[in-house]
């Protein structure tokens, strides 16, 4: 962002566009989500925005110059890994469920073979 380092219009444009697209997605979800899901999501959104505000506040108030760039770079890398890694947590659960189901089928088949 411009307050972190100078001459980074491309990064600011890409991040700004991504933020707008994500905001549209989040607002669409909030509008159409069931009441129970909406309350849970708004709680998580509050947590994420509070964390972001804390990171931004530390960056702007405490750090200056090169340490600010390093801190913001690490924060961006960590949050990117979390963002892209979160769908993998769902996939791991699904894959575990699939393997568990196949294992149970294998045990049932093996049991039938021994019962004959």
N, CA, C and O of each residue as an XYZ file, in Angstrom:
464
protein
N       0.834     -1.168      0.000
C       0.000      0.000      0.000
C       0.887      1.243      0.000
O       2.056      1.173      0.379
N       0.344      2.358     -0.416
C       1.164      3.574     -0.531
C       1.775      4.030      0.797
O       2.829      4.665      0.795
N       1.140      3.722      1.922
C       1.719      4.159      3.190
C       2.801      3.211      3.686
O       3.457      3.503      4.685
N       3.001      2.088      3.013
C       4.061      1.147      3.383
C       5.336      1.477      2.613
O       6.407      1.604      3.207
N       5.226      1.612      1.312
C       6.375      1.979      0.483
C       5.870      2.755     -0.733
O       4.692      2.695     -1.086
N       6.783      3.476     -1.354
C       6.404      4.310     -2.500
C       6.483      3.511     -3.803
O       7.110      2.454     -3.863
N       5.836      4.039     -4.841
C       5.904      3.490     -6.192
C       5.454      2.027     -6.277
O       6.177      1.177     -6.796
N       4.280      1.751     -5.774
C       3.737      0.392     -5.875
C       2.289      0.423     -6.358
O       1.408     -0.206     -5.770
N       2.065      1.153     -7.421
C       0.722      1.317     -7.981
C       0.142     -0.020     -8.420
O      -1.043     -0.271     -8.202
N       0.943     -0.884     -9.031
C       0.447     -2.169     -9.518
C      -0.069     -3.036     -8.367
O      -1.154     -3.611     -8.463
N       0.694     -3.133     -7.291
C       0.273     -3.932     -6.132
C      -0.992     -3.344     -5.514
O      -1.912     -4.077     -5.151
N      -1.030     -2.018     -5.397
C      -2.213     -1.365     -4.825
C      -3.446     -1.601     -5.700
O      -4.540     -1.824     -5.181
N      -3.277     -1.554     -7.008
C      -4.397     -1.774     -7.919
C      -4.909     -3.208     -7.824
O      -6.117     -3.436     -7.758
N      -4.001     -4.164     -7.817
C      -4.402     -5.572     -7.737
C      -5.087     -5.852     -6.404
O      -6.148     -6.474     -6.372
N      -4.490     -5.398     -5.309
C      -5.085     -5.637     -3.993
C      -6.412     -4.913     -3.835
O      -7.343     -5.453     -3.238
N      -6.512     -3.700     -4.360
C      -7.774     -2.958     -4.284
C      -8.880     -3.632     -5.072
O     -10.015     -3.718     -4.603
N      -8.557     -4.113     -6.272
C      -9.543     -4.827     -7.085
C      -9.988     -6.111     -6.392
O     -11.177     -6.428     -6.361
N      -9.037     -6.841     -5.842
C      -9.376     -8.065     -5.103
C     -10.249     -7.771     -3.897
O     -11.168     -8.533     -3.597
N      -9.974     -6.677     -3.203
C     -10.776     -6.310     -2.033
C     -12.208     -5.962     -2.429
O     -13.150     -6.319     -1.720
N     -12.377     -5.277     -3.542
C     -13.728     -4.927     -4.007
C     -14.492     -6.193     -4.400
O     -15.654     -6.352     -4.029
N     -13.856     -7.083     -5.140
C     -14.515     -8.335     -5.543
C     -14.895     -9.148     -4.313
O     -16.004     -9.678     -4.237
N     -13.988     -9.249     -3.357
C     -14.254    -10.005     -2.134
C     -15.386     -9.359     -1.326
O     -16.216    -10.062     -0.751
N     -15.419     -8.031     -1.284
C     -16.486     -7.338     -0.560
C     -17.855     -7.613     -1.188
O     -18.842     -7.794     -0.474
N     -17.913     -7.643     -2.508
C     -19.169     -7.971     -3.188
C     -19.595     -9.393     -2.845
O     -20.771     -9.643     -2.580
N     -18.657    -10.313     -2.848
C     -18.945    -11.703     -2.507
C     -19.463    -11.816     -1.072
O     -20.456    -12.497     -0.819
N     -18.793    -11.152     -0.144
C     -19.183    -11.208      1.274
C     -20.567    -10.592      1.474
O     -21.400    -11.162      2.178
N     -20.818     -9.447      0.869
C     -22.133     -8.811      1.008
C     -23.240     -9.675      0.406
O     -24.332     -9.765      0.966
N     -22.962    -10.304     -0.726
C     -23.948    -11.200     -1.330
C     -24.250    -12.370     -0.396
O     -25.408    -12.759     -0.239
N     -23.217    -12.926      0.220
C     -23.419    -14.025      1.157
C     -24.238    -13.572      2.358
O     -25.154    -14.271      2.791
N     -23.906    -12.399      2.896
C     -24.628    -11.896      4.074
C     -26.101    -11.663      3.738
O     -26.971    -11.943      4.562
N     -26.385    -11.168      2.566
C     -27.773    -10.890      2.181
C     -28.580    -12.178      2.047
O     -29.718    -12.242      2.514
N     -28.007    -13.208      1.415
C     -28.770    -14.404      1.090
C     -28.572    -15.585      2.047
O     -29.215    -16.620      1.870
N     -27.722    -15.462      3.031
C     -27.455    -16.581      3.943
C     -28.608    -16.779      4.919
O     -29.301    -15.823      5.265
N     -28.817    -18.020      5.366
C     -29.801    -18.260      6.429
C     -29.380    -17.548      7.714
O     -28.206    -17.232      7.909
N     -30.349    -17.304      8.576
C     -30.102    -16.491      9.767
C     -28.975    -17.052     10.642
O     -28.128    -16.297     11.119
N     -28.963    -18.370     10.853
C     -27.948    -18.987     11.701
C     -26.553    -18.825     11.089
O     -25.604    -18.467     11.787
N     -26.435    -19.087      9.796
C     -25.157    -18.944      9.104
C     -24.713    -17.483      9.073
O     -23.526    -17.182      9.203
N     -25.676    -16.583      8.899
C     -25.361    -15.157      8.843
C     -24.750    -14.687     10.155
O     -23.772    -13.939     10.139
N     -25.304    -15.108     11.295
C     -24.781    -14.700     12.595
C     -23.365    -15.235     12.802
O     -22.493    -14.513     13.287
N     -23.137    -16.479     12.442
C     -21.805    -17.082     12.567
C     -20.803    -16.350     11.681
O     -19.687    -16.056     12.110
N     -21.198    -16.060     10.462
C     -20.315    -15.398      9.509
C     -19.984    -13.982      9.960
O     -18.836    -13.550      9.854
N     -20.968    -13.266     10.456
C     -20.714    -11.897     10.906
C     -19.758    -11.897     12.094
O     -18.930    -10.995     12.218
N     -19.861    -12.895     12.968
C     -18.908    -13.014     14.066
C     -17.491    -13.241     13.564
O     -16.547    -12.616     14.046
N     -17.346    -14.138     12.592
C     -16.024    -14.391     12.008
C     -15.500    -13.166     11.256
O     -14.310    -12.856     11.312
N     -16.391    -12.482     10.561
C     -15.998    -11.272      9.842
C     -15.501    -10.205     10.813
O     -14.527     -9.506     10.532
N     -16.168    -10.086     11.947
C     -15.734     -9.134     12.972
C     -14.341     -9.488     13.483
O     -13.502     -8.608     13.672
N     -14.099    -10.771     13.704
C     -12.781    -11.220     14.149
C     -11.708    -10.891     13.113
O     -10.632    -10.409     13.466
N     -11.993    -11.148     11.848
C     -11.026    -10.885     10.776
C     -10.750     -9.384     10.663
O      -9.596     -8.972     10.549
N     -11.798     -8.573     10.695
C     -11.607     -7.130     10.579
C     -10.866     -6.557     11.783
O     -10.079     -5.623     11.633
N     -11.106     -7.099     12.966
C     -10.383     -6.657     14.160
C      -8.905     -7.010     14.047
O      -8.043     -6.199     14.386
N      -8.611     -8.217     13.572
C      -7.220     -8.622     13.380
C      -6.535     -7.725     12.353
O      -5.403     -7.286     12.554
N      -7.233     -7.457     11.251
C      -6.674     -6.582     10.218
C      -6.412     -5.189     10.774
O      -5.362     -4.602     10.511
N      -7.356     -4.660     11.540
C      -7.181     -3.328     12.128
C      -5.989     -3.310     13.084
O      -5.238     -2.335     13.121
N      -5.812     -4.380     13.856
C      -4.668     -4.465     14.758
C      -3.346     -4.473     14.011
O      -2.405     -3.778     14.395
N      -3.274     -5.260     12.945
C      -2.055     -5.320     12.138
C      -1.776     -3.960     11.496
O      -0.636     -3.495     11.493
N      -2.809     -3.328     10.956
C      -2.631     -2.016     10.331
C      -2.210     -0.965     11.354
O      -1.365     -0.119     11.063
N      -2.791     -1.016     12.543
C      -2.446     -0.056     13.593
C      -0.992     -0.225     14.029
O      -0.268      0.761     14.172
N      -0.565     -1.458     14.239
C       0.841     -1.707     14.599
C       1.754     -1.212     13.491
O       2.786     -0.597     13.761
N       1.383     -1.475     12.249
C       2.198     -1.068     11.114
C       2.332      0.445     11.022
O       3.420      0.965     10.777
N       1.230      1.144     11.216
C       1.251      2.595     11.046
C       1.836      3.338     12.239
O       2.512      4.351     12.060
N       1.590      2.855     13.447
C       1.982      3.604     14.642
C       3.363      3.201     15.153
O       4.166      4.058     15.521
N       3.632      1.919     15.175
C       4.852      1.432     15.822
C       6.031      1.362     14.853
O       7.147      1.736     15.215
N       5.805      0.896     13.643
C       6.900      0.627     12.714
C       7.015      1.727     11.656
O       6.017      2.313     11.238
N       8.255      1.993     11.234
C       8.511      3.000     10.196
C       9.652      2.519      9.308
O      10.577      1.861      9.784
N       9.589      2.842      8.033
C      10.668      2.508      7.106
C      10.729      1.036      6.752
O       9.709      0.397      6.495
N      11.945      0.511      6.744
C      12.173     -0.879      6.336
C      11.486     -1.893      7.248
O      10.941     -2.872      6.738
N      11.482     -1.707      8.581
C      10.755     -2.666      9.427
C       9.259     -2.750      9.093
O       8.653     -3.817      9.194
N       8.673     -1.613      8.694
C       7.264     -1.620      8.303
C       7.065     -2.455      7.054
O       6.107     -3.225      6.972
N       7.963     -2.316      6.068
C       7.850     -3.098      4.845
C       7.971     -4.592      5.137
O       7.211     -5.394      4.594
N       8.913     -4.963      5.983
C       9.106     -6.375      6.323
C       7.894     -6.913      7.071
O       7.414     -8.006      6.768
N       7.394     -6.157      8.045
C       6.219     -6.589      8.816
C       5.004     -6.761      7.909
O       4.302     -7.768      7.997
N       4.755     -5.792      7.045
C       3.600     -5.876      6.145
C       3.766     -7.015      5.140
O       2.788     -7.672      4.782
N       4.992     -7.253      4.685
C       5.238     -8.362      3.768
C       4.957     -9.700      4.422
O       4.314    -10.566      3.829
N       5.448     -9.874      5.665
C       5.176    -11.117      6.378
C       3.686    -11.278      6.673
O       3.139    -12.372      6.534
N       3.031    -10.190      7.079
C       1.589    -10.259      7.366
C       0.815    -10.646      6.108
O      -0.090    -11.479      6.164
N       1.170    -10.043      4.977
C       0.488    -10.367      3.719
C       0.729    -11.817      3.327
O      -0.187    -12.498      2.867
N       1.956    -12.292      3.506
C       2.262    -13.682      3.164
C       1.484    -14.650      4.054
O       0.928    -15.632      3.563
N       1.441    -14.380      5.345
C       0.719    -15.250      6.280
C      -0.761    -15.283      5.957
O      -1.363    -16.355      5.911
N      -1.358    -14.112      5.732
C      -2.792    -14.071      5.443
C      -3.106    -14.687      4.088
O      -4.178    -15.266      3.911
N      -2.195    -14.575      3.128
C      -2.410    -15.226      1.830
C      -2.379    -16.741      1.969
O      -3.197    -17.442      1.372
N      -1.434    -17.243      2.758
C      -1.358    -18.688      2.982
C      -2.628    -19.184      3.657
O      -3.167    -20.228      3.288
N      -3.105    -18.432      4.650
C      -4.346    -18.814      5.338
C      -5.516    -18.789      4.366
O      -6.343    -19.700      4.364
N      -5.588    -17.750      3.541
C      -6.705    -17.610      2.609
C      -6.733    -18.758      1.592
O      -7.788    -19.333      1.323
N      -5.573    -19.080      1.036
C      -5.536    -20.147      0.037
C      -5.516    -21.532      0.669
O      -5.866    -22.516      0.017
N      -5.114    -21.614      1.918
C      -5.075    -22.900      2.602
C      -6.405    -23.306      3.206
O      -6.635    -24.493      3.436
N      -7.284    -22.354      3.468
C      -8.547    -22.690      4.128
C      -9.415    -23.662      3.326
O     -10.026    -24.542      3.932
N      -9.501    -23.553      2.003
C     -10.267    -24.575      1.276
C      -9.648    -25.964      1.401
O     -10.355    -26.967      1.304
N      -8.341    -26.031      1.615
C      -7.696    -27.331      1.768
C      -8.162    -28.046      3.027
O      -8.193    -29.276      3.066
N      -8.528    -27.280      4.069
C      -9.022    -27.920      5.289
C     -10.322    -28.668      5.013
O     -10.558    -29.732      5.585
N     -11.161    -28.124      4.146
C     -12.398    -28.808      3.760
C     -12.054    -30.043      2.940
O     -12.650    -31.104      3.123
N     -11.088    -29.901      2.036
C     -10.703    -31.040      1.199
C     -10.121    -32.168      2.043
O     -10.383    -33.340      1.774
N      -9.335    -31.825      3.057
C      -8.751    -32.856      3.915
C      -9.853    -33.628      4.625
O      -9.790    -34.853      4.724
N     -10.870    -32.913      5.120
C     -11.990    -33.597      5.768
C     -12.712    -34.514      4.797
O     -13.064    -35.640      5.149
N     -12.934    -34.044      3.581
C     -13.636    -34.853      2.579
C     -12.813    -36.081      2.199
O     -13.344    -37.187      2.100
N     -11.521    -35.879      1.988
C     -10.666    -37.003      1.613
C     -10.602    -38.012      2.745
O     -10.639    -39.218      2.501
N     -10.505    -37.532      3.990
C     -10.503    -38.428      5.143
C     -11.798    -39.223      5.201
O     -11.779    -40.423      5.477
N     -12.917    -38.567      4.943
C     -14.208    -39.240      4.948
C     -14.267    -40.298      3.850
O     -14.781    -41.396      4.066
N     -13.747    -39.970      2.689
C     -13.749    -40.928      1.581
C     -12.893    -42.146      1.927
O     -13.322    -43.282      1.727
N     -11.680    -41.914      2.447
C     -10.821    -43.033      2.817
C     -11.438    -43.867      3.930
O     -11.330    -45.093      3.925
N     -12.083    -43.206      4.881
C     -12.740    -43.938      5.962
C     -13.862    -44.813      5.409
O     -14.017    -45.959      5.830
N     -14.637    -44.286      4.477
C     -15.725    -45.045      3.863
C     -15.173    -46.247      3.091
O     -15.698    -47.354      3.201
N     -14.119    -46.024      2.316
C     -13.511    -47.121      1.560
C     -12.959    -48.172      2.512
O     -13.093    -49.370      2.265
N     -12.340    -47.727      3.596
C     -11.795    -48.656      4.591
C     -12.907    -49.500      5.205
O     -12.747    -50.709      5.374
N     -14.049    -48.860      5.545
C     -15.170    -49.612      6.108
C     -15.721    -50.619      5.108
O     -16.062    -51.742      5.477
N     -15.807    -50.223      3.854
C     -16.267    -51.153      2.822
C     -15.298    -52.330      2.691
O     -15.722    -53.477      2.548
N     -14.009    -52.043      2.741
C     -13.006    -53.094      2.676
C     -13.143    -54.054      3.856
O     -13.049    -55.268      3.679
N     -13.365    -53.517      5.061
C     -13.538    -54.368      6.239
C     -14.791    -55.229      6.128
O     -14.784    -56.407      6.484
N     -15.879    -54.617      5.622
C     -17.119    -55.370      5.474
C     -16.925    -56.498      4.455
O     -17.403    -57.613      4.660
N     -16.235    -56.207      3.378
C     -15.981    -57.213      2.350
C     -15.090    -58.314      2.893
O     -15.325    -59.493      2.627
N     -14.072    -57.942      3.650
C     -13.164    -58.910      4.239
C     -13.900    -59.799      5.249
O     -13.652    -61.003      5.325
N     -14.795    -59.202      6.012
C     -15.576    -59.944      7.003
C     -16.469    -60.966      6.318
O     -16.594    -62.099      6.781
N     -17.096    -60.560      5.201
C     -17.953    -61.483      4.452
C     -17.151    -62.640      3.893
O     -17.638    -63.770      3.861
N     -15.933    -62.381      3.452
C     -15.077    -63.428      2.892
C     -14.728    -64.465      3.949
O     -14.677    -65.657      3.648
N     -14.485    -64.025      5.194
C     -14.133    -64.948      6.252
C     -15.346    -65.667      6.833
O     -15.204    -66.742      7.415
N     -16.530    -65.092      6.683
C     -17.719    -65.729      7.257
C     -18.211    -66.892      6.391
O     -18.979    -67.726      6.873
N     -17.795    -66.965      5.149
C     -18.239    -68.062      4.280
C     -17.480    -69.261      4.580
O     -17.699    -70.301      3.959
